[in-house]
Amino acid sequence: MAAFSYVMKIEMQTNDGENMDRKGINADLYLCEGSNARYLNGGNMGTERSIFCREVVARFGHHLGLRYNVGEENGLKPDQIKAIATYLGTLDAYDHPVGSHSSLRLEKQHEQFEPLLGFKDFQGVWYQLRRELHTEVIGWRDKSAKAGHKWVVSDDESGAIDENQIDRAESHAWQVMTAGGEGMDLYSGYKDPSYNDIGLEDFSRMKKTLDYVISPAALFSLPQVNKHLPEMTSADGLVANQ
């Protein structure tokens, strides 16, 4: 099912989580950044990382629409990701999904994700795509389905998209969602220090851009369309302007 998610990577406080639950916002909980992915037990499951995972689940596991992302640009090895995913799954009573972000480089993404295909404790890739969005989403959905455990795939961190880059935002959203992707996590950053992923306070400036991003999700959410989504497959060959 296609869904729109506008994700902020934040340290959730109690009020943040409750507000997201009321608003129906999908909360992506990132467990690390590339710079600190190996701070606990070198990236392996050990005493410190186990305690950290328990704290995360205990504090945030009750929230609705939550999913655990092993880490942004984490660079962890597939076996390390598997161990973390399995441990989180044993702790979480609500079966929240576990997935992973990635390097920007496509070859690094394939090195990290290929060994995870078919692994039942890992539910998807929510990672950064800036090129070949449509084909990459189709590729991971098809490969995971053939491996017997279909993933949820979404585009996170598609490159900075500011309030004036409507065409880029709209193009990325349609490419991902028409490929069967869950959605696009729009990323604001870099150009304006007062309006980036860290300093963002006023979402109203992005309203026009967000309206265009939401449009494909609105289409796929229509009852007459949504009920057929499980039967749909990508058929790009039917159009001439691929």
C-alpha positions in Angstrom: 0.0 0.0 0.0 1.3 3.4 -0.9 1.6 5.8 1.9 3.0 9.3 2.4 5.4 9.9 5.3 7.1 13.1 6.0 9.7 12.2 8.6 11.8 14.3 10.9 14.7 12.5 12.5 14.3 13.9 16.0 15.0 12.9 19.6 11.4 12.3 20.7 10.2 13.7 24.0 7.0 12.5 25.6 4.9 15.3 24.2 6.4 14.9 20.7 5.3 11.2 20.6 1.8 11.9 21.9 1.3 14.6 19.3 2.5 12.4 16.5 0.1 9.7 17.6 -2.8 12.2 17.6 -1.8 13.5 14.2 -1.3 10.0 12.7 2.3 10.7 11.9 4.6 7.8 11.1 7.6 8.1 13.4 10.9 6.9 12.1 13.2 6.2 15.0 16.8 6.2 13.9 19.1 4.4 16.3 22.4 5.9 15.2 24.2 8.1 12.6 27.1 7.1 10.5 29.5 8.8 12.8 28.5 6.8 15.9 27.2 3.5 14.5 30.1 1.6 16.1 30.2 3.4 19.4 28.4 0.5 21.2 30.3 -2.9 20.9 31.8 -2.0 17.6 28.4 -2.3 15.9 27.8 -5.8 17.3 25.2 -6.9 19.8 26.8 -6.8 23.3 26.0 -5.6 26.8 25.9 -1.8 26.0 24.0 -2.1 22.7 21.5 -4.5 24.4 20.9 -2.0 27.1 20.4 0.8 24.5 17.9 -1.3 22.5 16.0 -2.1 25.7 15.8 1.6 26.6 14.6 2.6 23.2 11.8 0.0 23.1 10.8 0.8 26.7 10.6 4.5 26.1 9.1 4.6 22.6 7.8 1.2 21.7 4.2 2.0 22.7 3.8 4.7 20.0 1.6 4.2 17.0 3.1 4.0 13.5 6.6 3.6 14.9 9.4 1.9 13.0 13.0 1.3 14.0 15.7 2.2 11.6 19.0 0.6 12.5 20.8 3.8 11.6 21.4 6.6 9.0 24.3 5.9 6.7 25.3 3.3 9.3 27.7 1.3 7.2 27.1 -1.7 9.4 27.7 -5.2 8.1 24.7 -7.3 7.1 25.3 -9.7 10.0 25.3 -6.8 12.5 22.1 -5.5 11.1 20.5 -8.9 11.4 21.5 -9.3 15.0 20.1 -5.8 15.9 16.9 -6.5 14.0 16.3 -9.8 15.7 17.0 -8.4 19.1 14.6 -5.5 18.6 12.0 -7.9 17.4 12.2 -10.0 20.6 11.8 -6.9 22.7 9.0 -5.1 20.9 5.5 -6.3 21.9 3.8 -4.5 19.1 5.7 -5.9 16.1 6.9 -2.6 14.8 9.0 -3.1 11.7 12.8 -2.8 11.6 14.7 -1.6 8.6 17.8 0.3 7.6 19.0 3.5 6.0 22.1 3.4 3.7 25.0 5.0 2.0 24.2 7.3 -0.9 26.2 5.1 -3.3 24.1 2.5 -5.1 26.9 -0.1 -5.1 27.2 0.2 -1.3 23.5 -0.1 -0.9 23.5 -3.4 -2.8 26.4 -4.7 -0.8 24.6 -4.0 2.4 21.0 -5.1 1.4 21.5 -8.1 -0.8 22.5 -10.4 2.1 19.4 -9.3 4.0 17.0 -10.6 1.4 14.7 -13.2 2.8 15.7 -12.5 6.4 12.3 -12.5 8.4 13.3 -10.1 11.1 14.1 -7.3 8.7 11.1 -5.6 7.1 12.5 -3.0 4.7 14.9 -0.5 3.3 14.1 3.2 4.1 17.1 4.7 2.6 18.5 7.6 0.5 17.9 7.7 -3.2 18.8 10.6 -5.5 19.0 8.8 -8.8 17.2 5.9 -10.4 14.5 6.2 -7.8 11.8 4.3 -9.8 13.9 1.4 -10.9 15.7 0.9 -7.5 12.4 0.8 -5.6 11.0 -1.7 -8.1 14.2 -3.7 -7.8 14.1 -4.1 -4.1 10.4 -4.9 -4.0 10.7 -7.6 -6.6 13.9 -9.1 -5.2 12.5 -9.2 -1.7 9.3 -10.8 -2.9 11.2 -13.5 -4.8 13.2 -14.2 -1.7 9.9 -15.0 0.1 9.8 -11.9 2.4 8.6 -8.8 0.7 10.0 -5.5 2.0 8.5 -2.1 2.5 10.6 0.3 0.5 10.7 4.1 0.8 13.0 7.0 -0.2 14.5 8.8 2.7 16.8 11.7 2.3 16.3 12.4 -1.4 18.7 15.3 -1.3 17.8 18.7 0.0 14.5 20.0 -1.3 13.6 23.5 -0.3 10.4 25.5 -0.5 11.0 26.5 -4.1 11.9 23.0 -5.6 8.4 21.9 -6.2 9.2 20.1 -9.5 11.9 18.0 -7.9 9.8 17.1 -4.9 6.8 16.1 -7.2 9.0 14.1 -9.5 10.7 12.1 -6.7 7.3 11.4 -5.0 5.7 10.1 -8.2 8.7 8.0 -9.1 8.7 6.2 -5.8 5.0 5.7 -5.3 4.3 4.5 -8.9 7.0 1.9 -8.3 5.1 0.6 -5.3 7.2 2.4 -2.7 5.7 3.4 0.6 6.5 7.1 0.2 9.1 9.8 0.2 10.6 11.2 3.3 11.2 14.8 2.2 14.5 16.3 3.4 14.9 20.1 4.0 18.5 21.2 4.4 21.7 23.1 3.6 20.8 26.3 1.8 19.1 28.3 4.6 20.6 27.8 8.1 17.4 28.8 9.7 15.3 26.4 7.6 17.1 23.0 7.6 16.7 19.6 9.1 18.0 20.9 12.5 16.6 24.5 12.6 13.2 23.9 11.0 10.3 25.3 13.1 7.8 26.7 10.6 6.5 24.0 8.3 4.1 26.4 6.6 6.8 27.6 4.3 6.9 24.1 2.8 3.1 23.8 2.3 3.1 24.3 -1.5 5.8 21.8 -1.9 4.2 19.3 0.4 0.9 19.6 -1.4 2.6 18.3 -4.6 4.3 15.5 -2.7 1.0 14.5 -1.1 -0.8 14.3 -4.4 0.3 10.8 -5.5 -0.4 9.5 -2.0 -3.9 11.1 -2.2 -4.5 9.3 -5.5 -3.4 5.9 -4.1 -5.5 6.4 -1.0 -8.8 6.7 -2.9 -10.9 3.7 -2.0 -11.5 2.8 -5.7 -7.7 2.7 -6.2 -6.5 1.6 -2.8 -8.4 -1.7 -2.8 -6.6 -2.8 -6.0 -3.0 -1.9 -4.9 -2.2 -5.4 -3.7 -3.0 -6.7 -7.2 -1.0 -4.1 -9.1 2.5 -4.6 -10.5 4.7 -2.1 -12.3 4.2 -2.0 -16.0 6.5 0.7 -17.3 6.6 -0.9 -20.7 3.0 0.3 -21.4 4.1 3.9 -21.6 6.4 5.4 -24.2 8.1 8.2 -22.1 9.8 6.0 -19.5 
